[in-house]
Amino acid sequence: MTSDAALLRIEGVTKAYPGVVANSDVSFTIHEGEVHALLGENGAGKSTLVKMIYGLVKPDQGRMVWRGAPYAPAKPSAARASGVAMVFQHFSLFEALSVAENVALGMETPPPMRELAARIRAVSEEYGLPLDPSRMVGDLSAGERQRVEIIRCLLQSPKLLIMDEPTSVLTPQEVEILFKTLRQLKAEGTSILYISHKLEEIRALCDEATILRRGKVVATCTPREKTAREMAEMMVGATLTPPERRAGTRGEVALGVSDLSVPSPIPFGTSLKSVSFTVARGEVLGIAGVAGNGQDELLLALSGELRSDADRVRIHGRPVGDLGPEARRRAGLVAAPEERLGHAAAPNMSLTENALLTGATRQGLTRRGFIDWRKTEAFAAAVIRDFDVRTPGTHVAARALSGGNLQKFVVGRELSQSPEVIVINQPTWGVDAAAAAAIRQAILDRAAQGAAVVVISQDLDELLEIADSFAALNEGRLSKPRPVAGLTVDEIGLMMGGAHGMEVAHHGA
């Protein structure tokens, strides 16, 4: 492509915050009708950069040029008026409202509801993302919710569509549907700025890639000409080694769940229905499922935040179903939920204080009712060091960390407590290739040391890489665990989507 086909040029853009330079002299060009990947480790500056393009943040230095004219949106509505739309990693939808009502909220001047519903139906069918405008968002699957966000953007007829981790909640089959839509948009002349840690997807979809490291552009490439590992190594500036299984012995059953049925405490949530499984010492059980099929409820029921009859959950044979989180921690179980800010970590508390929240019992951070702050800070510092959390120090508030760095802190905090049973939902969600490899290695290491591990994840490659056995959650029912050896991604994807519904129901009942 020629430079006169440039849609957006970023020229020498710099943005600094207290203690950190998020972007330093960043320059690159997005052309008309191009799918352009933005790659980098967590904290590399990707989010800050797209926030500047979308009018959420102003650059300190440098400039942006849109179709040959200066571009400096003061707010998102100005960016949208220019032709920029963005699908965020975290959906911004109201569950108690319909699809059409949610779409209307994202428009400057929405048309009458009947007219809007007709447009939603027409556009969603045109792009192969069928949606019923009258359905309540709370009743939609994660994949359908993402369709709402995308259709809301497409109704603006954008010239540039920014997508942040768009496939993190989709089955392989849903990813194919999304890619078909994006290729259709590209063919119509829409440019797409695509952020993802899934490098095989980048290779399949993107024309060009700009790679950031610590706020600076360190490389550009044509993804299809590179391997996923080559791109990952450009991102981190080092050679990557895949997680390695340490020799460990399989022991007795450490976690047993028997006929567990509990109503969901989450609005529009999914109740668990007759869930049964066991995990032995040294075993990693991988549980897959599209978001909204009971993953959050399963973690709550295992961590003790959601209680049941005592004998429904057993740790080392001891009934704990009626016990709360602290009692289960004392029994050896640690848990890391999917929602980092607000559930796994208190946003306004420092990392030291967040280390105390779950580490007090197993790390002995209190004595006779008083907090040992020196010991607590040392524990937080050890987690930061051992899990390569990029932060100025233990005093920093949790909300100030990038999503991936907070994930590393939360998972590291739990894995550092000599656990006997580990339950983690989405352990590497939103983290870069190097951090994901490190977290998976840490999980395998704990299993080799004799911990029983339950990994709930929508990343199928992750489960195939680290799990010994596999089960799928569908509408609150769990399929019978089977050995990972011999399973294909397609089989797993179909199980997640409920194609094996009869088998799932049979084993769950």
VOKOL-452728 format. One line per field, with one value per residue (C-alpha): x, y, z; chain; residue number from 0; residue in one letter. Coordinates in pm, 1 decimal. Each point is the difference from the previous one (the first is absolute). Layout:
BEGIN
xx	[X_...]
yy	[Y_...]
zz	[Z_...]
chain	[A_...]
n	[NUM_...]
res	[a_...]
END
This chain:
BEGIN
xx	[0.0_113.0_37.0_-272.1_-246.0_75.7_-309.2_169.7_360.8_140.4_307.3_237.8_-272.8_112.5_-213.2_135.0_-163.7_163.1_274.1_-52.5_29.1_-290.4_91.9_333.7_36.8_-243.9_-49.1_-188.4_-260.0_-335.2_-102.1_-346.1_-149.7_281.4_-18.3_285.6_111.5_128.1_212.6_188.9_39.6_-228.9_93.4_165.0_-227.2_-268.0_-298.9_131.5_59.3_-351.5_-149.0_174.1_-139.0_-348.9_13.2_20.7_357.9_199.1_361.9_271.9_200.5_-28.4_-306.8_-254.4_-103.6_-336.8_-25.1_258.2_-152.9_103.2_-194.5_-34.1_-335.9_-84.1_-244.1_-133.7_-299.7_244.1_189.7_-327.2_-99.7_327.9_-72.4_177.9_-186.0_128.3_-100.3_146.5_136.5_-248.2_-355.4_-187.8_-353.2_-299.3_-131.7_-351.7_-51.9_-73.5_248.6_-165.1_-2.3_371.7_80.8_-202.3_200.4_318.8_-137.7_10.6_-347.6_-175.1_-292.4_-343.5_24.4_-197.0_224.2_312.8_-113.2_-46.3_348.9_155.7_-168.7_106.0_362.4_46.4_-123.9_204.6_320.7_-82.0_-53.0_-375.2_-154.0_-354.9_-38.3_-269.5_199.2_125.1_378.9_5.9_-131.4_271.6_315.8_337.1_34.4_-342.2_86.4_306.5_-223.4_-197.7_320.6_108.5_-340.8_-12.0_328.9_-103.5_-314.6_240.4_149.9_352.9_310.1_218.7_-115.8_218.1_-35.1_159.7_36.7_-320.5_23.3_74.7_-359.3_-74.8_0.6_211.9_-318.4_-99.1_351.4_-46.6_-328.7_165.4_294.5_-238.5_-170.0_331.3_117.1_-328.3_53.8_354.7_-124.3_-242.1_290.7_-23.7_334.2_35.7_247.6_17.2_146.5_40.8_240.9_-113.2_277.1_-132.6_-311.3_221.3_174.4_-333.8_-166.5_242.2_185.6_258.4_110.3_157.6_176.4_39.5_237.4_7.1_-179.5_217.1_-42.0_264.4_-103.9_-248.9_-74.8_-239.3_-154.8_-57.6_375.2_88.1_-68.3_-195.4_316.3_203.0_-259.9_-13.7_378.0_-8.9_-250.9_210.8_348.5_101.3_-19.5_-316.2_-10.3_-332.5_-121.9_166.8_-159.0_207.9_-3.4_-250.8_-199.6_-378.3_-129.9_-331.7_-311.2_48.1_-321.1_-328.7_-326.2_-311.3_-341.6_43.2_-308.9_-16.4_-206.6_197.1_26.8_89.8_-276.4_-58.6_251.7_0.6_-78.2_218.7_-181.4_126.2_369.5_234.0_376.4_317.8_353.3_297.4_321.4_226.5_-286.6_-114.8_-368.1_-87.2_-359.0_-110.2_-316.6_-123.4_-44.0_-332.6_-34.6_73.2_375.1_-35.5_-248.8_232.6_289.1_-226.9_-119.7_356.5_148.5_-269.3_-164.0_-301.9_-82.6_-177.0_-63.2_320.9_68.6_-44.3_359.9_283.1_365.4_215.3_-324.9_-114.8_-346.4_35.4_-304.5_-155.8_322.7_101.3_314.9_227.3_-76.0_69.3_327.3_105.7_-87.8_241.2_-217.1_80.0_-207.2_50.4_-323.2_-31.2_-97.1_325.9_-110.4_-270.6_1.5_358.4_141.7_-132.6_65.2_91.9_210.2_376.6_161.3_119.6_-356.8_-126.9_264.8_-138.7_-360.8_54.1_345.8_-68.5_-95.9_248.8_293.4_-45.8_-20.5_-186.6_94.8_-239.2_-234.4_266.8_125.1_369.3_48.9_368.6_-69.6_-299.9_206.0_272.6_-261.1_-135.0_355.4_75.5_-309.7_99.8_353.0_-85.6_-278.7_164.8_-277.9_89.1_-70.6_197.7_-49.7_-221.9_-158.2_-173.6_-379.5_-129.9_-201.5_321.4_135.0_-69.9_-246.5_269.6_228.6_-286.0_-78.4_360.7_-21.1_-332.6_104.5_345.7_-149.7_-201.7_268.9_255.2_-195.8_113.1_-351.6_-119.1_-302.5_0.0_-307.0_62.4_-247.1_164.5_362.1_152.9_-292.3_135.8_367.2_275.3_175.3_296.9_-216.3_-243.8_287.4_131.6_-342.2_-58.7_345.3_-73.4_-326.6_180.9_270.0_-258.7_-161.3_340.1_41.0_-324.4_-275.4_-334.5_-85.1_-326.7_51.5_-319.3_84.3_-140.8_347.1_-5.3_366.2_79.3_-204.1_153.2_345.9_-27.0_-296.8_11.5_-376.4_-275.9_-369.2_-240.0_-259.4_-320.5_-303.7_122.8_61.2_344.8_92.5_181.7_375.2_207.7_375.6_133.0_213.3_-175.0_-249.3_-15.4_-79.8_-304.5_-137.6_50.3_-159.2_-309.3_-24.8_24.6_-273.0_-233.3_15.1_63.9_-298.8_-140.2_334.0_43.0_-347.4_45.8_323.6_-118.8_-327.4]
yy	[0.0_355.0_271.2_211.0_-274.3_84.0_24.3_83.9_94.6_4.3_226.2_10.5_-38.8_4.5_-36.6_-13.8_-58.6_43.4_-263.2_-150.7_97.9_-183.0_98.8_137.5_150.2_-249.1_20.7_-229.9_15.4_-172.9_-18.8_-4.6_-349.4_-147.4_-227.3_129.9_-186.5_180.7_-242.2_23.4_-133.7_114.6_354.2_54.7_299.3_-145.7_113.2_354.4_27.0_-109.1_227.1_293.5_-104.7_-31.7_336.7_-130.2_123.6_292.7_-50.0_209.4_24.1_-96.9_7.5_-209.3_53.3_-123.7_-10.1_275.7_233.0_50.9_-232.7_72.1_-122.6_163.3_-277.6_-329.3_167.1_207.7_-317.7_-168.9_304.7_-36.4_-366.8_-184.0_-273.7_-224.9_-337.4_-17.9_-311.8_46.8_30.6_317.4_-137.7_19.4_-350.0_113.4_180.0_-141.0_-17.5_298.4_208.3_-70.3_98.4_321.8_97.5_-3.3_236.3_379.7_34.2_-337.6_-42.6_-118.0_-345.1_-181.0_146.0_-79.6_-361.0_-41.1_142.0_-230.5_-300.9_100.7_84.0_-306.7_-230.1_181.1_-65.8_-355.1_90.3_-58.7_178.5_33.8_369.6_-81.5_-252.6_95.9_29.5_-194.7_-305.1_12.1_-211.8_174.6_-42.6_157.3_289.8_68.1_9.8_279.4_201.9_-61.2_82.6_317.9_98.6_-107.5_216.5_297.3_-116.3_37.9_58.1_-143.9_-273.6_-59.1_-346.3_-80.1_-375.5_-76.8_-381.8_-53.6_-114.0_-190.5_-367.1_-96.3_-12.2_353.8_125.9_-123.9_192.2_317.0_-29.0_-41.6_325.3_184.8_-116.1_123.6_341.3_11.8_-79.5_293.9_232.2_15.2_-0.6_-205.6_51.5_-339.7_-65.4_-361.1_-228.5_-292.3_8.4_-274.0_216.2_295.9_-212.2_-109.4_342.3_293.3_166.1_190.8_9.5_268.1_-137.4_204.4_-71.3_220.8_279.3_6.7_-144.0_-273.1_-175.1_-23.0_-312.2_-178.4_-259.2_-274.4_2.4_-62.5_-284.6_66.2_-65.6_248.9_271.0_-87.1_25.5_340.8_112.8_-107.0_40.1_-345.4_-367.3_-170.3_-352.3_-186.0_-117.8_-322.9_-272.7_-97.8_-361.3_-41.0_-284.8_-20.6_-33.6_-54.9_208.3_350.2_164.6_-181.2_152.3_-214.5_76.9_373.3_205.9_362.6_294.8_286.8_310.7_202.4_188.8_-182.6_-260.3_-376.6_-239.9_-308.9_-326.8_-328.4_73.3_-287.2_-47.6_-84.4_135.7_-191.5_142.8_86.8_15.1_299.6_-15.3_241.6_122.7_179.9_187.7_311.5_288.6_-12.0_-378.0_-23.5_66.5_282.9_-201.0_-303.3_209.0_155.9_-346.7_-134.4_308.0_10.2_324.6_-208.3_-274.7_-333.5_-312.6_-95.6_-324.7_148.4_132.8_-188.6_92.2_-305.0_-182.6_262.3_149.5_379.4_87.4_202.5_184.8_349.6_113.2_41.5_-348.0_-147.4_193.6_-154.3_-339.8_75.7_142.1_328.4_159.4_272.8_125.9_131.2_355.2_161.6_343.4_-7.7_-374.9_-127.8_339.1_314.7_279.9_280.5_-210.5_-30.4_-323.5_-56.1_29.3_-226.0_-257.8_2.9_-57.1_-362.6_-68.0_72.4_-355.5_-215.5_244.5_83.8_374.6_76.7_-67.3_24.6_211.4_243.4_23.9_-61.6_264.4_-70.6_-367.2_91.3_242.4_-262.5_-249.8_252.6_81.1_-371.0_-44.4_305.9_-137.2_-363.8_74.3_297.4_245.9_332.6_262.4_273.6_-178.7_-164.8_336.7_34.0_-39.1_-308.7_212.5_168.8_-327.2_-105.7_-289.4_-255.1_111.1_-12.0_-350.6_-104.2_144.8_-169.0_-343.2_33.7_94.0_-324.7_-231.8_137.0_-131.1_-367.1_-109.0_-359.4_70.1_279.2_131.0_267.0_151.2_140.1_-6.4_173.9_211.6_315.7_-72.1_-11.5_-312.5_18.1_62.8_-274.3_-248.3_100.0_-38.6_-339.3_-112.7_107.0_-199.3_-309.8_43.9_8.3_-313.7_-172.7_92.4_-186.5_260.5_-92.6_266.1_103.8_240.1_154.1_161.1_104.6_-29.0_-349.3_1.5_74.0_-296.4_-237.0_118.7_-36.3_-224.9_-375.5_-40.6_208.4_74.8_255.8_216.7_59.5_168.4_-89.8_-369.3_-155.8_-273.5_-305.7_80.5_-178.5_-20.6_289.2_-235.6_-50.6_287.8_252.1_372.2_-58.9_-267.0_228.1_295.1_-204.3_-119.6_360.1_104.2_-273.3_-224.9_-289.2_112.8_-349.9_-127.6_304.3_-36.1_-374.0_33.9_299.6_-158.0]
zz	[0.0_-65.9_259.5_-166.3_104.6_362.7_219.8_330.7_64.2_353.8_7.6_298.3_261.4_364.2_315.1_356.2_336.9_343.6_22.9_-344.8_-368.6_-166.4_-358.0_-117.5_-350.5_-157.8_-377.6_-238.7_-277.5_-50.8_-365.1_-155.5_-2.5_211.4_304.4_215.2_312.0_308.5_202.4_326.5_349.9_279.1_86.2_-341.9_-64.9_-231.3_206.7_43.0_-373.8_-101.4_269.3_-171.1_-338.2_155.9_178.9_358.2_58.1_-145.0_-112.4_168.8_-322.4_-364.3_-221.8_-181.6_-362.7_-132.9_-380.0_-32.0_261.3_365.6_231.1_373.6_133.0_334.0_92.1_-139.6_-165.4_-208.6_-97.6_-96.9_-207.3_-191.9_-72.1_284.6_192.8_278.1_141.0_351.1_168.6_286.6_-128.2_96.4_-9.4_234.9_64.9_96.3_-332.6_-345.1_-287.0_-171.8_320.2_54.5_-358.3_37.9_309.4_-208.8_-265.2_1.8_-155.4_-8.1_-241.7_120.4_159.3_-273.7_-269.6_202.6_52.1_-375.5_-66.1_263.0_-158.2_-351.8_83.6_221.4_-277.0_-266.1_194.6_108.7_368.2_47.4_299.4_132.6_99.9_257.0_204.2_346.1_9.3_328.0_-187.6_-267.8_-14.3_7.2_-376.6_-58.3_231.6_-207.0_-307.2_167.9_47.8_-360.5_-150.9_209.5_-166.1_-351.4_13.3_2.8_-336.4_142.2_-210.1_279.8_237.3_307.6_158.4_337.6_73.0_-195.1_10.9_369.5_72.9_-321.6_-100.6_-305.0_-208.0_109.4_-81.4_-359.7_-26.7_134.7_-241.2_-293.6_106.1_37.3_-343.0_-146.1_164.0_-135.4_-351.1_30.7_84.5_379.6_182.4_318.1_282.9_169.6_345.5_109.7_183.0_-217.7_-256.0_-229.2_-42.4_-87.5_-265.5_-148.0_-5.8_-4.5_-288.8_204.9_364.0_215.9_307.4_318.5_287.0_310.8_-182.3_-314.0_-348.7_-24.2_-321.4_-283.2_-201.9_-232.7_237.6_-256.1_-73.5_366.7_239.9_319.0_200.1_-206.8_66.8_370.5_22.6_-173.4_264.5_297.6_-147.2_118.3_-96.5_126.8_133.2_15.8_343.1_109.3_205.8_300.8_107.2_280.7_145.6_-8.6_353.9_172.8_-73.5_145.6_-125.3_-40.4_-122.5_12.8_-152.3_65.2_-88.1_112.4_-122.7_-150.4_220.5_-312.7_-187.5_-331.8_124.9_-60.3_283.9_43.4_-71.0_147.9_-50.8_94.9_-42.8_190.9_-26.2_134.8_144.1_-292.8_-251.3_-207.5_-96.8_-281.7_-16.2_-318.0_-75.6_-174.6_247.3_182.1_27.7_372.3_24.9_252.1_205.2_4.3_130.1_268.0_106.1_22.9_173.4_268.6_-107.3_-102.2_249.8_-35.6_204.7_183.1_-187.0_-349.3_10.0_171.9_49.8_81.8_80.1_250.9_-68.2_-52.7_-212.7_282.9_90.2_-111.7_-184.7_304.2_133.8_-343.3_-19.1_329.8_-152.1_-285.9_-281.7_-177.4_-275.3_-261.8_-161.4_-354.9_97.2_106.4_114.2_263.7_66.7_-4.3_102.4_168.1_-253.9_239.9_237.1_-43.1_-114.7_357.5_128.7_-277.9_92.0_354.0_-111.1_-99.4_141.6_367.8_93.0_-190.4_17.4_368.3_-64.3_323.2_358.3_295.8_-207.7_-124.2_-358.6_-52.7_-270.0_-50.9_-68.8_-219.8_-209.3_-38.9_-121.7_-254.4_-114.7_-47.0_-218.9_-208.0_-42.5_-65.6_-249.4_-174.0_86.8_-166.6_267.0_180.5_334.3_260.6_92.0_-338.8_-9.8_-181.1_-245.5_-123.3_-146.3_-357.9_-22.3_-77.5_281.7_249.7_-125.2_64.8_351.5_83.8_-130.7_156.7_336.7_7.0_-140.1_250.7_300.6_-15.3_-102.8_-0.2_-222.3_-260.9_-184.8_-267.3_-243.9_-316.2_128.6_-303.2_-120.2_-164.5_73.0_-261.2_-128.9_237.7_308.2_-104.0_-34.5_343.6_166.4_-165.4_109.2_357.7_-6.5_-131.7_265.1_280.4_-142.8_-10.9_368.2_73.8_-29.0_-156.2_-258.8_-166.2_-292.4_-140.9_-333.5_-335.7_-154.2_-149.0_-95.7_363.3_125.9_-254.7_105.6_378.5_86.7_63.7_-19.8_-154.6_52.7_-150.5_175.1_-191.4_159.1_348.9_-72.4_-15.5_-245.1_130.9_22.2_-264.3_-60.0_-208.8_-210.8_-332.8_32.9_-286.5_24.0_-224.2_235.8_297.7_-177.8_-81.0_361.2_121.2_-242.2_124.0_-307.8_239.8_205.4_45.4_126.6_222.8_146.8_48.7_193.1_199.2_110.4]
chain	[A_A_A_A_A_A_A_A_A_A_A_A_A_A_A_A_A_A_A_A_A_A_A_A_A_A_A_A_A_A_A_A_A_A_A_A_A_A_A_A_A_A_A_A_A_A_A_A_A_A_A_A_A_A_A_A_A_A_A_A_A_A_A_A_A_A_A_A_A_A_A_A_A_A_A_A_A_A_A_A_A_A_A_A_A_A_A_A_A_A_A_A_A_A_A_A_A_A_A_A_A_A_A_A_A_A_A_A_A_A_A_A_A_A_A_A_A_A_A_A_A_A_A_A_A_A_A_A_A_A_A_A_A_A_A_A_A_A_A_A_A_A_A_A_A_A_A_A_A_A_A_A_A_A_A_A_A_A_A_A_A_A_A_A_A_A_A_A_A_A_A_A_A_A_A_A_A_A_A_A_A_A_A_A_A_A_A_A_A_A_A_A_A_A_A_A_A_A_A_A_A_A_A_A_A_A_A_A_A_A_A_A_A_A_A_A_A_A_A_A_A_A_A_A_A_A_A_A_A_A_A_A_A_A_A_A_A_A_A_A_A_A_A_A_A_A_A_A_A_A_A_A_A_A_A_A_A_A_A_A_A_A_A_A_A_A_A_A_A_A_A_A_A_A_A_A_A_A_A_A_A_A_A_A_A_A_A_A_A_A_A_A_A_A_A_A_A_A_A_A_A_A_A_A_A_A_A_A_A_A_A_A_A_A_A_A_A_A_A_A_A_A_A_A_A_A_A_A_A_A_A_A_A_A_A_A_A_A_A_A_A_A_A_A_A_A_A_A_A_A_A_A_A_A_A_A_A_A_A_A_A_A_A_A_A_A_A_A_A_A_A_A_A_A_A_A_A_A_A_A_A_A_A_A_A_A_A_A_A_A_A_A_A_A_A_A_A_A_A_A_A_A_A_A_A_A_A_A_A_A_A_A_A_A_A_A_A_A_A_A_A_A_A_A_A_A_A_A_A_A_A_A_A_A_A_A_A_A_A_A_A_A_A_A_A_A_A_A_A_A_A_A_A_A_A_A_A_A_A_A_A_A_A_A_A_A_A_A_A_A_A_A_A_A_A_A_A_A_A_A_A_A_A_A_A_A_A_A_A_A_A_A_A_A_A_A_A_A_A_A_A_A_A_A_A_A_A_A_A]
n	[0_1_2_3_4_5_6_7_8_9_10_11_12_13_14_15_16_17_18_19_20_21_22_23_24_25_26_27_28_29_30_31_32_33_34_35_36_37_38_39_40_41_42_43_44_45_46_47_48_49_50_51_52_53_54_55_56_57_58_59_60_61_62_63_64_65_66_67_68_69_70_71_72_73_74_75_76_77_78_79_80_81_82_83_84_85_86_87_88_89_90_91_92_93_94_95_96_97_98_99_100_101_102_103_104_105_106_107_108_109_110_111_112_113_114_115_116_117_118_119_120_121_122_123_124_125_126_127_128_129_130_131_132_133_134_135_136_137_138_139_140_141_142_143_144_145_146_147_148_149_150_151_152_153_154_155_156_157_158_159_160_161_162_163_164_165_166_167_168_169_170_171_172_173_174_175_176_177_178_179_180_181_182_183_184_185_186_187_188_189_190_191_192_193_194_195_196_197_198_199_200_201_202_203_204_205_206_207_208_209_210_211_212_213_214_215_216_217_218_219_220_221_222_223_224_225_226_227_228_229_230_231_232_233_234_235_236_237_238_239_240_241_242_243_244_245_246_247_248_249_250_251_252_253_254_255_256_257_258_259_260_261_262_263_264_265_266_267_268_269_270_271_272_273_274_275_276_277_278_279_280_281_282_283_284_285_286_287_288_289_290_291_292_293_294_295_296_297_298_299_300_301_302_303_304_305_306_307_308_309_310_311_312_313_314_315_316_317_318_319_320_321_322_323_324_325_326_327_328_329_330_331_332_333_334_335_336_337_338_339_340_341_342_343_344_345_346_347_348_349_350_351_352_353_354_355_356_357_358_359_360_361_362_363_364_365_366_367_368_369_370_371_372_373_374_375_376_377_378_379_380_381_382_383_384_385_386_387_388_389_390_391_392_393_394_395_396_397_398_399_400_401_402_403_404_405_406_407_408_409_410_411_412_413_414_415_416_417_418_419_420_421_422_423_424_425_426_427_428_429_430_431_432_433_434_435_436_437_438_439_440_441_442_443_444_445_446_447_448_449_450_451_452_453_454_455_456_457_458_459_460_461_462_463_464_465_466_467_468_469_470_471_472_473_474_475_476_477_478_479_480_481_482_483_484_485_486_487_488_489_490_491_492_493_494_495_496_497_498_499_500_501_502_503_504_505_506_507_508]
res	[m_t_s_d_a_a_l_l_r_i_e_g_v_t_k_a_y_p_g_v_v_a_n_s_d_v_s_f_t_i_h_e_g_e_v_h_a_l_l_g_e_n_g_a_g_k_s_t_l_v_k_m_i_y_g_l_v_k_p_d_q_g_r_m_v_w_r_g_a_p_y_a_p_a_k_p_s_a_a_r_a_s_g_v_a_m_v_f_q_h_f_s_l_f_e_a_l_s_v_a_e_n_v_a_l_g_m_e_t_p_p_p_m_r_e_l_a_a_r_i_r_a_v_s_e_e_y_g_l_p_l_d_p_s_r_m_v_g_d_l_s_a_g_e_r_q_r_v_e_i_i_r_c_l_l_q_s_p_k_l_l_i_m_d_e_p_t_s_v_l_t_p_q_e_v_e_i_l_f_k_t_l_r_q_l_k_a_e_g_t_s_i_l_y_i_s_h_k_l_e_e_i_r_a_l_c_d_e_a_t_i_l_r_r_g_k_v_v_a_t_c_t_p_r_e_k_t_a_r_e_m_a_e_m_m_v_g_a_t_l_t_p_p_e_r_r_a_g_t_r_g_e_v_a_l_g_v_s_d_l_s_v_p_s_p_i_p_f_g_t_s_l_k_s_v_s_f_t_v_a_r_g_e_v_l_g_i_a_g_v_a_g_n_g_q_d_e_l_l_l_a_l_s_g_e_l_r_s_d_a_d_r_v_r_i_h_g_r_p_v_g_d_l_g_p_e_a_r_r_r_a_g_l_v_a_a_p_e_e_r_l_g_h_a_a_a_p_n_m_s_l_t_e_n_a_l_l_t_g_a_t_r_q_g_l_t_r_r_g_f_i_d_w_r_k_t_e_a_f_a_a_a_v_i_r_d_f_d_v_r_t_p_g_t_h_v_a_a_r_a_l_s_g_g_n_l_q_k_f_v_v_g_r_e_l_s_q_s_p_e_v_i_v_i_n_q_p_t_w_g_v_d_a_a_a_a_a_a_i_r_q_a_i_l_d_r_a_a_q_g_a_a_v_v_v_i_s_q_d_l_d_e_l_l_e_i_a_d_s_f_a_a_l_n_e_g_r_l_s_k_p_r_p_v_a_g_l_t_v_d_e_i_g_l_m_m_g_g_a_h_g_m_e_v_a_h_h_g_a]
END
